[in-house]
Amino acid sequence: MAYELALGDPGYSGWSMRGWLLFERFNIPVTPRFARLGSEDFKAMMLDFAPARSVPAVNFGDVTIADSLAIAEELASRHPEAGIWPKAPAHRAVARALAAEMHSGFLSLRRACPMDLREAFVARPVDDAVRANLQRLEYIWDHARRICNSDGPWLCGDYCAADAFFAPVAARIAGFDLPVSDRAAAYVQAHLRDPSFRRWREIALADGPPRPKFTLDHPRRAWPDPTPEQT
């Protein structure tokens, strides 16, 4: 049985984006299924992914699990050749710590700047809690680069699950024009140029009209779309 992946609105569900990237970016075949968050279709879809109650969720054929971090670990076990985590033990430990902190943290940033791949917003002042989240991101990103001797675009050398976990954060920083260092901004740009990130955004833009439920009442600007490059 082929893997099936349950996903929510591609424009607004950062966790769905992470789950999808874990397959797309590492060339693991999967059949994605989308449904609008909170809809009857979503409830019906999740019945096929029991006991999961949230997205992303994966039906592996022999077991069904939810939670993006659990999915990353299960994929790494089933597909060790895919490179989901770095090979070097220290680098792998750093990548796992990064993904875990992203999985459970940065709540102030998430609440102030909800995921929206359809729109970009005029910059506005950030409060102390969001500023602290951004400073923490810069610190752990720089720490990862130093420990992993990464001089390329990604945090731990080659693209890994940690980068997939930070893709929606990069979208928030870009979309809300948040103040970060030049080094952090370069990491954000690497995501915006990444072909898989761009494919996901294309899916979001093609997913019908914007949902008022998730639309912010804030002045818009053009999406900061760089020239795509292979990374």
PLY file of the C-alpha trace (Angstrom):
ply
format ascii 1.0
element vertex 231
property float x
property float y
property float z
element edge 230
property int vertex1
property int vertex2
end_header
0.00 0.00 0.00
1.29 3.46 -0.93
1.61 6.05 1.81
-1.26 8.51 2.19
-0.79 11.96 3.73
-3.61 14.00 5.27
-3.19 17.77 4.95
-5.12 20.96 5.67
-5.28 24.27 3.80
-1.90 24.70 2.06
-1.97 28.48 2.39
-2.55 28.54 6.13
-1.44 25.25 7.70
2.24 25.40 8.56
2.15 21.92 10.03
0.75 20.57 6.77
3.57 22.27 4.91
6.13 20.59 7.16
4.55 17.19 6.65
4.43 17.58 2.89
8.04 18.77 2.70
9.20 15.65 4.55
8.02 13.63 1.55
8.53 16.07 -1.32
12.00 17.28 -0.38
13.32 13.76 0.26
11.72 12.11 -2.78
9.50 9.72 -0.82
6.38 8.78 -2.81
3.08 9.67 -1.16
-0.52 10.38 -2.09
-1.56 13.71 -0.51
-5.15 14.35 0.53
-6.29 17.90 1.28
-9.31 19.20 3.15
-10.17 22.61 4.53
-9.48 22.91 8.23
-12.65 22.75 10.31
-14.84 21.59 7.44
-17.05 18.51 7.25
-14.74 17.21 4.54
-11.85 17.51 6.98
-13.72 15.51 9.61
-14.57 12.85 7.04
-10.97 12.66 5.82
-9.64 12.21 9.33
-11.85 9.16 9.81
-9.57 7.45 7.29
-6.52 8.40 9.39
-7.74 7.26 12.83
-6.55 7.57 15.54
-5.07 10.85 14.27
-7.11 13.98 14.95
-4.81 16.55 13.38
-2.70 17.11 10.28
-0.29 16.10 9.04
-1.13 12.45 9.45
0.24 9.51 7.48
-1.22 6.13 6.69
1.86 3.95 6.22
-0.23 0.90 5.39
0.66 -1.01 8.53
0.15 1.92 10.91
-1.28 5.45 10.89
0.37 8.26 12.84
0.05 12.00 13.25
2.48 14.69 14.45
5.16 16.05 12.14
8.06 15.15 14.43
6.87 11.56 14.77
6.42 11.42 11.00
9.98 12.66 10.45
11.39 9.99 12.74
9.29 7.22 11.20
10.31 8.23 7.69
13.96 8.29 8.76
13.58 4.74 10.09
11.84 3.47 6.96
13.98 5.41 4.48
17.48 5.75 5.96
18.87 6.53 2.52
16.73 9.66 2.15
18.90 11.91 4.31
16.09 13.20 6.52
18.59 13.66 9.36
22.34 14.35 8.98
24.64 11.32 9.09
27.18 12.70 11.58
25.95 11.99 15.13
26.63 15.50 16.46
25.01 17.13 13.45
22.03 14.78 13.71
21.63 15.66 17.37
21.65 19.39 16.56
19.08 18.92 13.79
16.77 16.93 16.06
17.06 19.56 18.80
16.21 22.29 16.29
13.14 20.45 15.03
11.97 19.69 18.57
12.31 23.32 19.69
10.41 24.50 16.64
7.77 21.85 17.27
7.03 23.10 20.78
8.15 26.73 20.83
7.92 30.21 19.33
4.27 30.61 20.29
4.42 34.42 20.37
5.66 34.53 16.79
3.03 32.04 15.65
0.19 33.96 17.27
1.28 37.42 16.11
2.14 36.30 12.57
-0.16 33.47 11.49
0.79 31.38 8.52
-0.35 32.90 5.21
1.34 31.97 1.95
-1.21 33.92 -0.11
-0.46 37.38 1.23
2.42 39.55 2.36
1.90 42.39 4.80
3.38 45.82 5.38
5.90 45.72 8.21
4.67 46.79 11.62
6.38 47.03 15.02
6.79 43.76 16.89
6.34 43.37 20.62
8.98 42.17 23.05
7.78 38.57 22.99
7.99 38.32 19.20
11.36 40.07 19.22
12.62 37.54 21.76
11.42 34.69 19.52
13.25 36.17 16.55
16.43 36.59 18.57
16.19 32.99 19.72
15.78 31.83 16.13
18.88 33.73 15.07
20.85 32.29 17.97
19.98 28.65 17.36
20.40 29.00 13.60
23.88 30.45 14.05
24.71 27.80 16.63
23.66 25.03 14.25
25.76 26.44 11.42
28.79 26.65 13.71
28.46 23.14 15.16
27.72 21.60 11.76
30.33 23.67 9.88
27.61 24.65 7.44
28.73 27.22 4.88
25.83 26.54 2.50
22.23 27.76 2.63
20.97 25.18 5.15
21.48 24.85 8.89
23.18 21.48 9.26
24.91 21.04 5.90
22.53 19.45 3.43
18.80 20.15 3.66
17.33 18.05 6.46
14.15 17.74 8.52
15.14 20.72 10.66
14.99 22.94 7.57
11.57 21.55 6.67
10.38 22.46 10.16
11.57 26.04 9.78
10.06 26.56 6.30
6.79 28.04 7.68
8.84 30.31 9.95
10.72 31.55 6.91
7.34 32.24 5.28
6.26 34.26 8.32
9.47 36.29 8.42
9.21 37.02 4.70
5.45 37.60 4.64
5.39 39.95 7.63
8.74 41.60 6.78
10.04 40.82 10.26
13.34 42.34 11.43
16.15 39.77 11.39
19.90 39.82 10.81
21.39 39.56 7.32
22.44 35.97 8.04
18.92 34.99 9.10
17.47 36.84 6.11
19.73 34.81 3.81
18.35 31.61 5.34
14.82 32.88 4.71
15.74 33.61 1.11
17.06 30.07 0.69
13.60 28.78 1.59
11.84 31.23 -0.73
14.06 30.02 -3.58
13.74 26.34 -2.76
11.80 24.53 -5.53
9.77 22.46 -3.05
8.78 25.53 -1.03
7.72 27.22 -4.24
5.68 24.19 -5.36
3.83 24.22 -2.05
3.07 27.92 -2.42
1.77 27.28 -5.95
-0.58 24.66 -4.50
-1.73 27.23 -1.93
-2.39 29.91 -4.54
-4.38 27.45 -6.65
-6.52 26.36 -3.70
-9.56 28.50 -4.41
-10.20 31.98 -2.98
-8.67 33.15 0.32
-10.55 32.08 3.44
-11.90 35.06 5.42
-11.47 33.03 8.60
-7.70 33.22 8.20
-7.38 36.62 6.51
-5.80 39.45 8.51
-7.10 43.02 8.38
-3.72 44.58 7.68
-2.22 46.51 4.72
-0.82 44.24 2.02
2.28 44.36 -0.12
3.64 42.18 -2.90
4.93 38.76 -1.92
8.75 38.95 -1.68
9.34 36.51 -4.51
13.04 36.02 -5.36
14.40 34.50 -8.54
14.23 30.73 -8.08
17.53 28.94 -7.76
18.46 25.35 -7.22
19.77 24.91 -3.68
0 1
1 2
2 3
3 4
4 5
5 6
6 7
7 8
8 9
9 10
10 11
11 12
12 13
13 14
14 15
15 16
16 17
17 18
18 19
19 20
20 21
21 22
22 23
23 24
24 25
25 26
26 27
27 28
28 29
29 30
30 31
31 32
32 33
33 34
34 35
35 36
36 37
37 38
38 39
39 40
40 41
41 42
42 43
43 44
44 45
45 46
46 47
47 48
48 49
49 50
50 51
51 52
52 53
53 54
54 55
55 56
56 57
57 58
58 59
59 60
60 61
61 62
62 63
63 64
64 65
65 66
66 67
67 68
68 69
69 70
70 71
71 72
72 73
73 74
74 75
75 76
76 77
77 78
78 79
79 80
80 81
81 82
82 83
83 84
84 85
85 86
86 87
87 88
88 89
89 90
90 91
91 92
92 93
93 94
94 95
95 96
96 97
97 98
98 99
99 100
100 101
101 102
102 103
103 104
104 105
105 106
106 107
107 108
108 109
109 110
110 111
111 112
112 113
113 114
114 115
115 116
116 117
117 118
118 119
119 120
120 121
121 122
122 123
123 124
124 125
125 126
126 127
127 128
128 129
129 130
130 131
131 132
132 133
133 134
134 135
135 136
136 137
137 138
138 139
139 140
140 141
141 142
142 143
143 144
144 145
145 146
146 147
147 148
148 149
149 150
150 151
151 152
152 153
153 154
154 155
155 156
156 157
157 158
158 159
159 160
160 161
161 162
162 163
163 164
164 165
165 166
166 167
167 168
168 169
169 170
170 171
171 172
172 173
173 174
174 175
175 176
176 177
177 178
178 179
179 180
180 181
181 182
182 183
183 184
184 185
185 186
186 187
187 188
188 189
189 190
190 191
191 192
192 193
193 194
194 195
195 196
196 197
197 198
198 199
199 200
200 201
201 202
202 203
203 204
204 205
205 206
206 207
207 208
208 209
209 210
210 211
211 212
212 213
213 214
214 215
215 216
216 217
217 218
218 219
219 220
220 221
221 222
222 223
223 224
224 225
225 226
226 227
227 228
228 229
229 230
